Amino acid sequence: MEFGLSSDQNLLRETFEVYLREQSTLTRVRAFADGNQTRAADLWAGLGEIGLNGLLIPEAHGGLGMGPLEACLAAEALGYRVTPVPFVAHAGMVPTALMLAGSPVQQADWLPRIAAGRTVVGAALAERSGARAGAGVTLHNGRLDGRALHVLDFEADAYLVADTAGGLHLVAADAPGLTRRRLETIDRTRPIGELILSGVQGDRLPGANAEVCQRVLDIGRALLAADSLGAAQNMIDQAVAYAGQRVQFGRVIGSFQAVKHLCATMAADLEPTRAFVWYAGHALSADPQDASRVVCHLKAHLSDVATSVAKTATEVHGGMGFTDLVGLHYWFKRVGFNRQMLGSPERLRAQAARLQGWQ
């Protein structure tokens, strides 16, 4: 059996790659990271025209009607260029939640606006992947109270908030009783924050439960893994290019066997994870019963591989790898952020073990 991308999927991937190669340059990323922008508006608009916002949204609601695999291809392209735009929550987790648990009225209201880029929606589900002291949102008498940490796509018009019982709620950013605070993380290309809710009125998704929350987490984890794949691939490409230019002892360092081995090991470790990402994207739509296990293994494994690649690529650059001039740290930090968000490798392997009946 041949398992690979279709011509349409390859075309989609190439479309994003060509646009991002021209527009999401290191200079543009650095300007975003050093500024006070909530998102890179120019990149956001261009990617919206290509259809980034509506990848998972049905055509009836203004989207492209594609699946998780196509969303993973887009995430890989965004990770390759560390593109500073909302995607994992806004275009992945939130549409998935609305399609699985939203009412027809909620779907008709929210999905077209998300697909058109008129509304950005973040996701506050981190507590569903791991308890944190002092965090968690409860529902009492129709009101939400508590604290949600590490909200993805934080600079948003609304948020998808999970409560401790498995409910999901859409909360406007200007809702009475809601306080927002931006958090500092190592990845300056992604705004992350916390929500403090005190008697906040949300719009509950009627079909939400623990299983739906898990499905929403699954798509988020798969997209973060695909993003790490793209970031790690870029670091390999930068290391190989640098090794072919840097001269030491009268020779380019890429001619030394030790450097060759470092680059070859990175490529050999990372390349198999690409098929793993594709399979996880396929499982999310074709085999939802087993998707959680697959996605847990995917994100755990790719997090470890991408971390190793990030370290090795920096070593190939020598002292230059630590400088802002090269900018390798943007990819390094992206990989580090993705590793911990929505579940560390250790936590995800433990969850996979439980799903397989080993714990």
SVG drawing of the C-alpha trace seen along z (x, -y; Angstrom):
<svg xmlns="http://www.w3.org/2000/svg" viewBox="-29 -48 73 51">
<polyline fill="none" stroke="black" stroke-width="0.4" points="0.0,0.0 1.3,-3.5 0.9,-6.0 1.6,-9.6 0.1,-12.9 -2.3,-13.4 -1.7,-16.0 -4.1,-18.4 -2.4,-18.0 1.0,-18.7 -0.4,-21.7 -1.8,-23.0 1.6,-22.6 3.5,-24.2 1.1,-27.2 1.7,-27.9 5.5,-27.3 5.8,-29.7 3.9,-32.5 5.7,-32.1 9.1,-31.9 8.5,-35.3 6.6,-37.0 7.6,-35.3 11.3,-36.2 13.5,-36.3 13.5,-40.1 9.7,-40.0 9.7,-37.5 12.2,-39.6 10.2,-42.8 7.2,-41.0 9.1,-39.6 10.7,-42.9 7.5,-44.9 4.2,-45.1 2.0,-43.7 -0.8,-41.3 -0.3,-39.5 1.5,-40.1 -1.4,-41.7 0.2,-41.5 1.0,-37.8 -2.4,-37.2 -4.3,-38.8 -2.3,-37.0 -2.7,-33.6 -6.4,-34.3 -6.7,-34.8 -5.1,-31.4 -7.7,-29.9 -5.7,-29.2 -8.5,-30.2 -11.1,-27.9 -9.1,-24.7 -11.2,-22.6 -14.4,-24.5 -17.1,-23.0 -17.7,-24.8 -21.3,-25.4 -19.9,-27.8 -17.3,-29.5 -14.4,-27.2 -12.3,-24.8 -13.8,-21.7 -10.4,-19.9 -9.3,-17.6 -6.7,-17.3 -4.0,-16.0 -4.2,-19.2 -4.2,-21.3 -1.0,-19.5 0.6,-20.4 -0.2,-24.0 1.1,-23.8 4.4,-22.3 4.8,-25.2 4.1,-27.8 6.6,-26.1 9.3,-26.1 9.1,-29.9 8.1,-30.5 5.2,-32.5 3.7,-34.8 0.0,-34.3 -2.8,-32.5 -3.5,-29.0 -3.4,-26.0 -6.4,-27.2 -8.1,-29.6 -8.2,-27.4 -7.7,-24.0 -9.1,-23.5 -12.0,-25.9 -13.6,-24.8 -13.2,-21.2 -15.1,-22.0 -17.8,-23.8 -18.3,-21.1 -18.4,-18.4 -20.4,-20.1 -21.8,-23.3 -25.5,-23.9 -26.5,-24.7 -27.0,-28.3 -23.5,-28.5 -22.0,-26.9 -23.8,-29.3 -22.7,-32.3 -19.1,-31.5 -17.7,-29.3 -18.2,-31.8 -16.6,-34.6 -13.6,-32.4 -13.2,-31.2 -13.3,-34.8 -10.8,-36.0 -13.3,-38.5 -13.1,-36.9 -10.1,-35.3 -10.9,-32.8 -8.3,-31.5 -8.4,-28.3 -8.2,-27.8 -7.9,-24.0 -4.4,-23.6 -5.9,-22.4 -7.5,-19.5 -4.1,-18.2 -2.6,-18.6 -3.7,-20.1 -1.9,-23.1 -2.0,-24.6 -4.6,-27.4 -5.8,-26.9 -9.1,-25.5 -12.5,-26.8 -15.7,-25.7 -19.3,-26.2 -21.9,-27.1 -25.4,-28.4 -24.5,-29.1 -21.5,-31.2 -17.8,-30.5 -15.2,-31.1 -11.5,-30.3 -8.3,-30.7 -7.1,-29.4 -3.4,-29.4 -1.4,-29.2 -4.2,-30.2 -3.3,-29.6 -3.8,-32.4 -4.3,-34.7 -4.8,-38.0 -8.3,-37.1 -11.9,-38.4 -13.2,-35.4 -12.1,-32.2 -13.1,-28.6 -12.9,-27.8 -13.1,-24.3 -14.5,-23.8 -13.5,-21.0 -16.5,-18.9 -15.7,-18.7 -17.9,-21.5 -16.9,-24.0 -17.9,-27.6 -17.4,-30.5 -16.5,-33.7 -16.2,-37.1 -12.9,-38.9 -14.9,-41.9 -17.2,-39.8 -18.0,-41.3 -16.0,-39.6 -13.2,-38.5 -9.6,-39.6 -6.9,-38.9 -3.1,-39.0 -0.4,-38.3 2.3,-35.9 5.9,-35.9 7.2,-32.7 10.4,-31.7 8.5,-31.9 8.0,-35.5 6.3,-34.6 3.2,-33.4 1.1,-35.5 0.2,-33.4 -1.8,-34.5 -4.1,-33.7 -7.8,-34.3 -9.3,-35.1 -13.0,-34.5 -15.3,-35.8 -19.0,-35.1 -18.5,-35.2 -21.5,-34.3 -20.4,-32.0 -22.1,-30.5 -22.0,-26.8 -21.6,-24.2 -24.5,-21.8 -22.7,-18.7 -19.5,-19.2 -18.2,-16.5 -14.9,-14.9 -14.7,-12.9 -15.1,-16.1 -12.5,-17.9 -10.1,-15.0 -10.8,-15.3 -10.1,-19.0 -6.9,-18.4 -5.9,-15.8 -6.1,-18.2 -4.2,-20.8 -1.4,-18.3 -1.1,-17.1 -0.8,-20.7 1.9,-21.5 3.8,-18.4 3.6,-19.3 4.8,-22.8 7.8,-21.3 8.5,-19.2 8.6,-22.3 10.8,-24.2 13.2,-21.3 13.5,-20.9 14.4,-24.5 17.1,-24.2 18.6,-21.2 18.5,-23.2 20.2,-26.2 22.9,-23.9 23.7,-22.2 23.9,-25.6 26.2,-27.0 28.4,-23.9 28.8,-24.5 30.0,-28.1 31.9,-28.3 35.7,-27.8 37.9,-26.5 41.5,-25.3 41.3,-26.2 38.3,-23.9 34.5,-24.3 33.4,-22.6 30.9,-20.5 33.9,-18.5 34.8,-17.3 33.5,-13.8 32.2,-14.8 30.1,-17.6 28.8,-15.3 27.7,-12.8 25.9,-15.5 23.9,-16.6 23.2,-13.1 22.0,-12.0 19.6,-15.0 18.1,-14.2 17.8,-10.4 16.1,-11.1 13.6,-13.7 12.6,-12.3 10.6,-9.3 8.5,-11.7 7.0,-13.3 5.1,-10.1 4.1,-9.9 2.5,-13.3 0.7,-12.3 -0.6,-9.2 -1.8,-11.1 -3.6,-13.5 -5.2,-10.6 -6.2,-8.9 -7.9,-12.0 -10.4,-11.8 -10.4,-8.1 -9.8,-6.3 -11.0,-8.6 -11.2,-5.8 -7.4,-5.3 -6.4,-8.9 -5.7,-9.9 -3.2,-7.1 -1.5,-7.9 -1.4,-11.7 0.1,-11.1 2.9,-9.0 3.4,-11.5 3.8,-14.6 5.9,-12.8 8.3,-11.4 8.5,-14.4 9.1,-16.7 12.1,-14.6 13.4,-14.4 12.9,-18.1 14.6,-19.0 17.6,-16.9 17.7,-18.5 17.5,-22.0 20.5,-21.3 22.6,-19.7 21.9,-22.4 23.0,-25.0 26.2,-23.0 26.9,-22.9 26.7,-26.7 29.2,-26.9 29.2,-30.2 27.2,-31.8 24.3,-29.6 23.7,-31.6 23.6,-35.0 20.6,-37.0 22.3,-37.8 21.7,-34.2 18.3,-34.1 18.4,-30.3 17.0,-30.9 13.5,-31.6 13.2,-28.0 14.9,-26.6 12.4,-28.4 9.5,-27.4 10.4,-23.7 10.8,-24.2 7.4,-25.8 5.7,-23.1 7.3,-20.4 5.5,-21.5 2.2,-22.9 -0.8,-20.6 1.3,-17.9 5.0,-17.1 6.4,-13.9 6.4,-12.2 2.7,-13.0 1.7,-12.0 3.4,-8.7 1.7,-8.0 -1.6,-8.8 -0.9,-6.6 -0.1,-3.8 -3.4,-4.2 -5.2,-4.2 -3.5,-0.9 -4.4,0.6 -0.9,0.7 -1.6,-1.5"/>
</svg>
